[in-house]
Amino acid sequence: MSNFFLIYPNALRVLMYKNGISEQIIYVPLQAIIKKVFMSKYNFDEIIDRRGTNALKTDALLPRYGNADLISLWVADMDFLSPPAVAEAIIERAKHGIFGYTCPSQSYYDSIINWVGNQHDWKIKQEWLTFIPGIVKGIAFVIDCFTTKQDKVIIQPPVYHPFRIIPTLHNRPIVDNQLILEAGKYKMDLEGLKKTIDKDCKLLILCNPHNPGGRVWTRQELIDIAEICYDNNILVISDEIHSDLAFAPHKHIPFASVSEKAAQNSITFMAPSKTFNIAGIVSSYSIIPNAELRDKFNKYLESSELEEGHIFAYLAAQAAYEDGGEWLSEVKKYIWDNIMFVDEYLKANIPQIKAMIPEASFLVWLDCCDLGLSQKELISLFVDDAKLALNDGLMFGAGGAGYMRMNVGTPRINIEKALDNLKKAIEAKQTRS
């Protein structure tokens, strides 16, 4: 006799038979069955040891934090296997055995055009696209290509730290237009921006979506920025590396798509690196609708052969865009559940720390101000006491004091351990006080 199944409202009753005799009755929760059926293809709970692979996230802990054994929740890549299609494409190509000079295929361009069109409702043209060897490098190229040492660069802190570091290293004056914190979310200070601008301001670097605050800027916010910058002859770089990771109901809006002024006065950078966890492959690209800007930038790149990608950069991007959609959908669900776990845990156990719920990406901005610690003491609490490696909020500039940035693109067990460590460290500190 075969095993027999009965479906109950919340469970599956399994009668297991052996030699015609009922041997065992098992009740399996339907929720567990559904999760197994629909999530088994991608196991984001799997712990993968990255140590010894030259992963920055693990193998740079000792020189950067002074301890190699911290729970690593800092640099913005994920601890999940990338979509299977990416590894399969690379392995299959590697089997060929010849790794000569390479060029982008038509399928590569088509994959980007289709992805951007389907994901973000932005119809782009192939001639607008150019490979770049990383978005931070792309920012440096734009600064070098379009500005002089007298030209000022506007950023909106707290913001991704290379936005400040790269212009500074190129000896460009930085102008801060600090974001406004309102009702637990950031918004752009448009009036402040208008007052800040002078004749020497030539470039604004926009983080769209925002890092570390996780804001998905609204269409009107982007239109307003486009108007201000166009009218003041300020070129906009729109870093959209987190664009594919927006959580519903929020939807990423490409800056250059909001108006003709935005399209004609901007350089957009995108990449599959954050989306599909392939940052080490380096497969970024620029999108420039304005022919004059595009020609000048492309000539700058071509003068040093910077527009030429390596063989696996083209291949990985195409594989991810063509076959990674299902993986992305599932990983976003997992990340969102991690975000909710962090928020609920903090509210229940560490109410002094508040999570700014991101509208996009796997980075959570933690407000630790109510702990009443100096930034040095806050870092010591996380690193020395709780044995955690997060990003120091001060590295993101003005408005970052009292904050830490947490990467939740990791198996849930790591987050549970990290928060338990933090809870115990805070309790121990309070006891000592």
N, C-alpha and C positions, 0 to 999 in steps of 0.2 A: 504494500500500500504506500502511496506517495505521502509526503508531508502535506498537511492541510493548513490553510490560512483563513483566518476570520478577521475582518476589519472592524475595529471598534472606533468610537469617535476620536480618541486620542492615541490609539495604539494598534499594533498588529499582533494578533494572537497566533502563535505558531505552534501547531501540534506536530511533534516530531515522532515518526514511527520507525520501528525496526522489527523486521520479521512479522509485520502485521499487528504489533503490539505498541500501544501508545507509551512512549518512553519518557517524553519530556514536554512540558508546556512552557513556552517563552513568550513574554509580553515585550514587544519592542516599541518604544515611543515613535509615533509617526514622524515627529519633527526630526528625529535622528535619521530615519530612513530617507526622508526628503533631502536632508543635508547630504547624506551619503550619495544619493542618486545624482543630485544636481551639482554637487561641489567636488566630487571625487576626481574630476579631471585635473584640477589644480589644487594642490595641497599647500595652502599658505600657512598652515600650522607647522609645517616641517622645519626643523632646526637644521640649518646648514652652516657648518663651521667655516668661516671665511678666513680665519687666521692662517698665515703662511701663504696666502695667495697674492700678497702685496696690495690687499684691499686697504685703502686709506682709512676706512671706518674702523678697522681692527688693528692693522699693523702700524698705524701712526699714533696709537694711544699712548705709548710710552714716551715718545719725544714731545707730544703735545699736551698730555695730561699728567705725565709723571707716573702712570700706572697702567700696565698692559692688561690688567684683569678687571677693568670696569665694564659695566653693561653699556654698550655703545649705542646711543640714540642721538647722534649728532649729524654728521655730514649727510646731505640730502640724496642718498640712494637707498634702495630697499633691500631687504634680506630675503627676497623671494626669487625663485628661479624665473628667469625671463620667459616670455612665451615660447613654447616648444618650437614653433616655426622658425624662430631666429637661430637657435642652435642647430636645427636641422639644415637650414640653408647654408650656414657657415661650414658645417661638417661636410656636407655634400660637395661644396665648392673646394674645400681643402683636399678632398680625395683626388681632385684633378691633378694636384701635385705641381703645377706650374703657377707661380705668383708674379707674373710680369706686370708691366705698366697697365693701368686700367683706365676705363672711362665710364661715365654714367650711361646706363641704358635708357631707352625710351620708357621701359616699364618702371624704372626708378622714378622718373619725373611724373609719370601717370599716377603712381601710387601716392605721391605727395599731393598732387592736384585733386585726386579723388578724395583723399582723407580730409584735407582742409575744407573741401566743398561739402562733404557729408557731415563732418563733425561740427563745423563752425559756420556753415551757410555762406562761405566766402568763395566766390569764383575767381580763381587766380589763373594766370597764364604762365606757360612754361618759361617764357623769356624773363619773367620777373624773378625766377629762382636762381640762386647761386649757392653752391656748397661753401660752408665756412668751417674751419677746424675748431669749433667750440664757440659758444655764445659770449663768454667773457672775452675771449680773444676778438670776437667780432666787435664788441664794444670798444676795445682798444683800437681796432682798425678804423672805426668810424671817427673816433677822437683824433687820430693821427691824420686821417684823410680830409676831414671837414672843418677842423678847428686849428687855431694857433694858440700859443702860450698865453696870450692876452684874453682869450675867450673863456667865459665862465660856463660851467656845467651845472645844471639844476638837478637835484635829486630830492626825493620825498621820504625822509626817514621817519620811523625806523624802517630800514630797507636792506635788502641783500648787500652785504658788505663790499663786494667788488665794485659796486656802483660808486663807492667813494674811493676805494683803493686804486682802481685803474686810472681815473682822471688825475688823482694826486701824483701817481708815479709818472704821469705824462706832464706834470707841472701845470695842470689846468686848475684855476681857482674853482672851488666848490661852493655852490649856493644851496643852502638847506631850505626847503619849503616843507616844514614838518607836518605830517598828517595829524588830523584832529581825531582824538578818541572820544566817541560819543555813543552812549548806550552799549558799551562793550564791543563796538566795531570802529574801524578806522574809516574816515572819509577824507577826501582831498580838500585842502584849504585853497580854494580857487581865488578868493579875495586876497589872501595872503600872497599867492603866486603873482597876481597882477601888481601888487605893491613891491614885490621883490625884484621883478624884472627891470633890468636896465639895458643900455645899448650893448654891453659886453656879453650878455647872456646869449649863447648861440646853440646850446644843446640841452635837451631835457631827456633824462633816462627814465622811462616808465616801466614799472614792474606790473605786468598784466597777464595773469592774476598776481596779486601782491604776495610777496615773501618778505617778512615772516607772518604777516597778519591774516593771510588767506582770503583777502577780499577779491571777489569777482566784480570788477568795476561795471557800473551800469552804462547803458548806451549814452544816457545824458551826460554822465561824468566824462566819458571819453569825448563826446562832441564838444563839451566845454573846454577840455584841455586842448583839443585840436584847434578850436577857434582862437584861443589865447596864443598858442604857439605860432600858428600861421600868421596871425596879425602882427606878431612881434619878430618874425623871421627867426624863429627858434626851431631847429630840426629836432624831431622826436625819434628816439630809439625805443621801440616797444619790445621788451623781452617777454616772450609768451611761452616760455619753456614749460610752465605748469598748466597750459591751456586745456589739455585733454583730460585733466583730473578734476574738473568742476563737478560738484555734487548737485543733483536736482534738488530744488527747482531752479538753481542757478545755472546759467549757461554762459560760457565764455563768448565774448564778442571781440573779434580782432580789431585792434585800433584803426587800422587803415580802411576798414570796411564801413565805418560809421558816417563818413562824409567825404566829399571830394577834397576838401582841405586836408583832411587826415591822410588820404591816399597820396596826395601830391607832396606831403611834407613829412614823410616818415620812412623809416627802415625797420621792418619787422624781422625779428629773429625767432625761429621755431626749431624744434628738434624732437625726435622720438625718445630721447635719452631718459628723461624723468618718467615719461609715460610708460615705457616698457622695460625700465631698469637696465638700460644699455649705455650708461654714461661713459664707461671705459672704451667704448667702440668709437665714439666721437663722430656724430653724423648730423651736425647742425646745418642750417641753411638760412639764407636771407630771402626775404620777399620784398621787392621794391617796385611798386607800380610806376613811379616817376622815372621816365627814361633818362633825364639828365642826371639825377642822383644815382641811378643804377649804373650808367656808363662810367661816371667818375669813380664810384666804389669798386666796380668790377675791374677797372684798369689798375686801381691801387692793388687789388688782390693779385691780378695777373702779373704785376711787376715783380712779385716774389713767388709766384706759383702757389699762392695760398688758397686758390679756389679749387684745387685738385684734391679729391678725397682718396682714401685708400680703398683697396678692393673690398674689404668687409664693411666699410662704412656705408657704401651704396647698397650692398647686399642685405645687411641687417635692417636698414631703414625700410627697404622695400618689403622684406618678409614681415616685419612688424606691422606695417600699414596695411598690407594685403590680408594677413591672416591673424592679426593680434587683437581684433575687435572683441571677441568673446572673452579672452583673457583679461582685457582691460575692464570690461563690464564686471567681471567677478572680483578682480582685485580692488576695484573701487568700493564694492560692497563690503569687502573685508576691512579695508582701511576705514570706512565710515563707522563700522562696528567698533573698531579700535578707538576711534575718536570719541564715540559715545561712552565706551568703557572708561576712558580717561576722565571724561567729564563727570560721570556718575561716581567714580571712585573718589575723585577729589572732593566732590560735594559731600559725600558720606564720611570720608576719613581725614581729609586735609583741607578743610574749608578756607584756610588761609591762602591757598593757591587756587586761582581761577583760570580755567582754560578758555581761550578765545576760540570759539568753534569756527574752523576754517570753512569757507565756501568752496575752496579748491585745495587740492594737494594733501600730502601726508605729513605736513608740518604743523605742529600745534604750538601756539604762542602762549606761554604760561606767565600769568601775572602773579608774582611772588611778593608784591609790595607789602601785603599785610603781615608777612613774617617779621617785618621790622628790622631787616638785616641790611648791612652795607653790601655793595656788590661783591667785595672781596669775601665777606662772610657767607654770602649766598653761594658763591662758587665753591667755597670750602665745604659747605653743607652738602652740596650735590656730589662733589668729587671725592673729598676725604671721608665724609661720614656715610653717605648713601652709596658710594662706589658707582656713581653714574657719570657718563660723559654726554652732556648736552651742550648746546651752543650758548655761550654767554650773551645775554641780551645787549650788552654794551657794544658788541661788535657791529650791531646794526645801526648804530649812531644815536642821534637825539631821540629821546623817548624810549630807549632800550634799558635804562637803569631799572632794576627791580624785576626784570623779565629773564626767562630762559626759553630757548626754542627746543622742542622735543620732536624727534622723528618717530612717527608711529607706523612706518612702513616696515613692520617686523612682526614675527609671530606673536600672538597674544600673550603667550607665557612670558616672553621677555618684558612686556609692558607690566604684567602683573608683578613680576619679581622687582622690577624697577620701582614701582609705586609702593610696594610693601617695604622696600629698603628705605625709600624716602620717608614714609610714615614713621618707621622705627627711628630714623635719624632725627627727625623733628621732635619726637617724643623724648628721645634721650637728651637732646639739647635743652628742651624745656625742663626736664628733671634736674639737669645740672645747674640751670639758672635758679 
